[in-house]
């Protein structure tokens, strides 16, 4: 099993969620996040004063899936989240040792 963490632009969330649902991935955790990469924030004017916005709003998606679904899930996220502009985000793939469903005590892929 693998955990996929994707950092995307907030306005792409619904599109990514719907695309993942279409390929059969139902479980997803979404966290509001702030950060920056190469885009390094931007400058804004507020009441005549300039200030730098270092951290831009992002959304972090977390998905745990079977190894055989990872490539399809990553391709789906990339296709749905891509705008072609800087700041589209990143995808991280991490190994998962075990998953346990608290309600039933199931382990492994049955618990996903």
C-alpha positions, 0 to 999 in steps of 0.5 A: 500500500502507498500513501499519496500526498498531493499539494494542489491549488484550492480551486482544483479540489472539486475537479480532482475529487470527482476524477478520483471518484470516477476511478474508484478511489473513495477515501480522501482526506483534505487539509487546508494548507499554506506554502510556497515553492518556486513561485515564492509568494507575491506582493499586494497592496493594502490601504496604500501599503505594500506587503509580501504574501509569502505563503499562498493558500493550498490544499493537501490531499491524502489518499491511501491505496493499493500498490496497483492503483498508485500510478492511475491515481497519480495520473488522475491527480496530475491531469485534474490539477494541472493548469500549466502555470507555476504553483500547480503543486507536488505529489509525494508517494510514501510506503504504508506498512499497515492500515487498521479500521478502528470500527472492525479491526480489519487490517491491510487493504480490507481496511482502506 
